[in-house]
Amino acid sequence: MNSLAGKSRRKNVRFASIKLSATHFSHLSILIILSVREQKRKWEEEKEMAKIQKKLDAETKKQKSEEEAIKQRATEGRDWTVSIALPGSIVDNAQSDELKTYLAGQVS
């Protein structure tokens, strides 16, 4: 068994000790450089996409808060009211509640 293990080691050593010519080495280094540049471009794109997503999330959150504020104002009513005093004899002369309301609106 030891002799087989020794032979397999020699094969691995042969494959590991491949000699590269200057042109092969330069091609290999160019491929590595291009790979690194491509990875850097991907990281930059991901970073830019994260910024854009963050802005969109902030705008969406702002829009939702504005919509909630509008809904809250619609359900709660006004923050102010106007009160007037009308003589009871004038209001009593109106024939229905709708006419009384209309009369008070016209006076104000």
Backbone as a ProteinNet text record, in pm:
[ID]
protein_1_A
[PRIMARY]
MNSLAGKSRRKNVRFASIKLSATHFSHLSILIILSVREQKRKWEEEKEMAKIQKKLDAETKKQKSEEEAIKQRATEGRDWTVSIALPGSIVDNAQSDELKTYLAGQVS
[TERTIARY]
81.8	0	85.8	194	281	335.6	362.4	415.1	311.8	181.3	76.7	59.8	69.5	56.8	170.5	288.3	402.4	386.3	328.4	306.6	203.3	97.1	-5	50.9	140	201.4	286.3	356.5	440.2	354.4	236.7	148	99.4	61	14.8	126	246.2	358.5	380.6	367.8	386.3	282.9	156.4	53.1	69.2	118	134.1	253.9	349.6	468.9	465.9	350.5	340.4	411.4	496.1	569	488.1	475.3	403	502.6	473.7	558.5	519.6	595	569.2	434.3	400	270.8	155.3	168.9	62.9	46	156.2	150.2	83.8	116.4	55.9	-93.2	-131.9	-274.6	-348.2	-285.5	-346.1	-359.7	-258.1	-265.3	-370.1	-384.3	-487.1	-626.2	-645.9	-775.2	-806.1	-705.9	-726.3	-761.7	-690.9	-718.6	-859.8	-900.1	-1035	-1139.4	-1111.2	-1203	-1219.7	-1108.6	-1113.6	-1190.6	-1167	-1239.1	-1388.3	-1422.5	-1563.7	-1629.4	-1560.7	-1613.9	-1630.5	-1534.4	-1543.2	-1662.9	-1683.4	-1798.8	-1929.9	-1935.2	-2055.8	-2080.8	-1973.7	-1988.9	-2036.6	-1982.6	-2024.3	-2170.1	-2211.1	-2350.9	-2442.5	-2402	-2481.7	-2491.2	-2381.8	-2380.3	-2473.8	-2469	-2556.4	-2703.1	-2729.5	-2867.1	-2917.1	-2828.8	-2866.7	-2901.6	-2824.8	-2855.5	-2991.2	-3016.3	-3143.6	-3258.9	-3242.4	-3346.9	-3372.3	-3265.6	-3280.3	-3360.8	-3332.7	-3407.5	-3553.9	-3579.7	-3717.6	-3792.1	-3725.4	-3787.7	-3820.3	-3729.7	-3753.1	-3870.6	-3877.2	-3988.2	-4120.6	-4119.8	-4240.8	-4287.6	-4193	-4227.6	-4285.3	-4225	-4274.1	-4414.1	-4436.8	-4567.3	-4673.7	-4639.3	-4734.7	-4769.6	-4670.6	-4698.5	-4786.7	-4764.3	-4850.2	-4992.9	-5009.1	-5142.9	-5213.1	-5138.9	-5198	-5241	-5161.1	-5196.1	-5323.2	-5335.9	-5456.1	-5578.1	-5564.1	-5675.7	-5715.5	-5616.5	-5644.3	-5719.5	-5678.2	-5748.4	-5891.6	-5910.9	-6043.8	-6138.3	-6089.2	-6176	-6197.3	-6099.7	-6110.8	-6186.1	-6188.5	-6254.8	-6159.2	-6215.3	-6133.3	-6071.7	-5966.7	-5906	-5974	-6062.2	-6125.5	-6274.9	-6352.5	-6496.6	-6536	-6652.4	-6706	-6840	-6856.1	-6982.1	-7047.2	-7178.3	-7253.5	-7377	-7427.9	-7548.8	-7661	-7768.6	-7886	-8003.4	-8084.1	-8203.4	-8293	-8344.9	-8429.2	-8554.7	-8608.5	-8731.6	-8708.9	-8590.2	-8561.5	-8550.8	-8481.3	-8462.3	-8595.2	-8678.3	-8806	-8902.3	-8888	-8977.1	-8950.3	-8835.5	-8806.5	-8893.6	-8939.3	-9036.8	-8974.8	-8850.4	-8789.2	-8645.8	-8587.1	-8448.6	-8352.9	-8384.3	-8298.5	-8301.7	-8419.1	-8430	-8360.5	-8366	-8295.9	-8144.2	-8092.6	-7951.4	-7914.5	-7999	-7973.5	-7973.2	-8066.9	-8077.9	-7953	-7903.8	-7783.2	-7663.2	-7655.7	-7546.1	-7550.6	-7667.5	-7679.9	-7641.7	-7674	-7641.4	-7490.6	-7427.7	-7284.4	-7210.8
-119.5	0	125.4	120.4	237.1	271.7	169.6	197.5	267.5	236.4	303.4	448.2	465.8	600.9	687.3	632.1	705.9	741.6	650.2	677.5	788.4	785.9	888.9	1025.5	1025	1152.5	1205.8	1115.9	1159.4	1216.5	1157.2	1209.2	1349.1	1364.5	1495.5	1599.2	1557.9	1649.7	1688.1	1593.7	1624.5	1726.3	1706.1	1799.6	1936.1	1938	2063.5	2141.8	2073.8	2144.7	2172.6	2211.1	2248.9	2381.7	2385.5	2509.4	2597.6	2722	2816.8	2904	2922.2	3013.4	3156.9	3250.4	3391.5	3435.3	3387.3	3427.1	3364.9	3236.8	3174.4	3245.7	3280.3	3349.5	3486.1	3557.8	3690.4	3676.7	3572.5	3550.2	3515.8	3433.3	3395.9	3516.4	3598.6	3717.5	3815.8	3826.2	3914.5	3863.6	3732	3674.5	3699.8	3689.5	3715.5	3861.5	3951.3	4094.8	4125.6	4067.3	4090.1	4035	3922	3864.3	3954.6	4009.8	4100.3	4227.2	4279.2	4399.9	4372.9	4258.2	4222.8	4209.4	4147	4134.1	4270.9	4359.1	4494.7	4568.7	4553.6	4616.3	4564.3	4433.9	4376	4433.2	4443.2	4500	4643.7	4721.4	4860.9	4869.7	4781.7	4780.3	4743.9	4645	4606	4719.7	4790.2	4903.4	5013.7	5041.3	5143.7	5102.6	4974.3	4924.6	4934.8	4910.5	4923.2	5067.9	5163	5305.1	5341.2	5295.1	5325	5263.5	5139.1	5072.4	5146.2	5196.3	5270.5	5399.3	5468	5589.6	5558.3	5450.5	5411.4	5375.9	5305.6	5270.3	5395.5	5491.8	5616.4	5693.7	5699.4	5769.2	5698.6	5567	5490.5	5513.2	5512	5535.3	5674.7	5773.7	5911	5922.7	5859.6	5865.1	5797.1	5684.4	5615.4	5700.3	5767.8	5852	5970.5	6025.6	6134.9	6086.6	5967.9	5912.5	5886.4	5834.9	5810.8	5941.9	6045.9	6176.5	6230.6	6212.2	6258.1	6180.1	6048.4	5966.7	6005.8	6033	6070.9	6203.7	6299.4	6428.3	6411.1	6319.9	6299.3	6237.4	6149.4	6085.5	6170.6	6251.8	6332	6462.2	6512.9	6639.4	6755.7	6874.5	6996	7016.1	7096	7134.2	7258.1	7320.9	7443.7	7438.8	7516.5	7530.1	7676.3	7709.8	7845	7833.1	7910.7	7910.9	8047.3	8046.2	8171.9	8158.7	8270.9	8272.3	8334.9	8259.9	8309.9	8315.9	8414.9	8420.2	8299.3	8241.1	8122.1	8147.4	8269.4	8297.5	8284.7	8320.7	8310.3	8163	8084.3	7942.6	7867.9	7903.8	7835.3	7857.3	7964.7	7992.5	7899.5	7834.5	7742.4	7618.5	7562	7453.5	7315.9	7291.5	7159.5	7177.3	7064.5	7069.5	7109.5	7064.2	7100.2	7249.9	7309.2	7453.2	7530.3	7476.5	7541	7540.8	7425.8	7416.1	7510.1	7514.9	7603.4	7749.8	7785.3	7921.5	7960.2	7870.1	7898.2	7912.8	7830.4	7840.9	7971.1	8017.7	8143.5	8262.4	8256.6	8366.9	8374.2	8259.6	8262	8299.1
0	0	0	67.9	72.9	-63.8	-145.6	-278.4	-364.9	-347.7	-424.8	-378.8	-251.1	-198.9	-249	-257.1	-307.4	-453.7	-534	-676.1	-695	-614.5	-628.5	-589.7	-495.9	-458.2	-572.3	-638.2	-749.7	-861.5	-886.8	-991.7	-954.1	-828.6	-783.4	-795.7	-766.5	-775.5	-920	-1010.5	-1152.3	-1199.4	-1158.3	-1201.6	-1135.8	-1014.5	-943.7	-995.5	-1055.5	-1099.6	-1249.2	-1300.5	-1441.3	-1459.2	-1556.5	-1582.2	-1675.8	-1638.6	-1721.7	-1796.2	-1922.2	-1998.1	-1961.9	-2007.3	-1976.6	-2032.9	-2152.8	-2211.8	-2135.2	-2095.7	-2017	-1883.8	-1822.2	-1693.8	-1709.6	-1816	-1836.1	-1865.5	-1942.1	-1968.7	-1840.3	-1760.6	-1633.4	-1541.4	-1534.9	-1449.3	-1500.4	-1632.2	-1689.3	-1652	-1659.5	-1621.5	-1474.7	-1391.2	-1248.9	-1226.9	-1294	-1280.9	-1329.2	-1442.4	-1493.6	-1397.9	-1338.5	-1241.6	-1119.8	-1072.9	-958.3	-994.4	-1112.9	-1156.7	-1168.8	-1223.8	-1237.6	-1100.3	-1007.1	-871.6	-806.8	-827.9	-771.6	-831.2	-963.4	-1027.7	-968.8	-945.3	-885.7	-747	-667.4	-533.1	-539	-631.5	-646	-689.2	-780.1	-823	-707	-628.6	-513.1	-412.1	-393.6	-301.1	-350.3	-480.2	-539.4	-528.8	-554.3	-543.3	-398.8	-302.7	-162	-128	-182.4	-160.1	-218	-340.7	-406.2	-327.4	-283	-205.6	-74.9	-12.9	112.1	89.6	-21.1	-53.8	-79.9	-154.1	-182.4	-54	35.7	162.8	244.1	243.1	317.6	258	123.7	59	86	81.9	108.3	251.5	344.6	484.9	504.3	439.3	449.4	391.6	276.9	212.6	299.5	360.5	447.5	568.6	626.7	743.3	705.9	585	538.9	516.7	457.8	436.1	568.4	668.1	799.3	864.7	846.8	904.3	839.1	708	638	685.3	699.5	747.7	889.2	972.6	1110.6	1114.9	1033.5	1028.5	978.5	882.4	826.1	929.1	1012.5	1111	1234.9	1270.3	1392	1370.4	1252.2	1226.9	1236.3	1248.4	1253	1390.2	1390.6	1518	1576.8	1501.5	1548	1515.2	1587.5	1562.2	1581.6	1527.6	1543.3	1616	1716.6	1790.9	1776.5	1752.7	1746	1834.8	1876.3	1959.6	1878.9	1862	1791.3	1888.6	1875.2	1960.5	1933.7	2037.6	2025.1	1943.4	1947.8	1873.7	1723	1675.6	1531.8	1491.9	1572.3	1540.2	1554	1650.7	1671.3	1555	1483.5	1370.3	1251.9	1247.4	1137.2	1152.5	1038.7	1042.2	1068.3	1027.3	1049.6	1098.9	1140.3	1188.2	1075.2	954.4	840.5	815.5	825.9	806	918.4	1041.5	1152.7	1127	1079.7	1048.2	934.8	832.6	719.6	763.6	849.2	899.7	979.7	1063.2	1142.3	1049.6	944.7	848	772.7	735.3	662	748.5	876.2	965.8	989	998.5	1024.3	896.7
[MASK]
++++++++++++++++++++++++++++++++++++++++++++++++++++++++++++++++++++++++++++++++++++++++++++++++++++++++++++

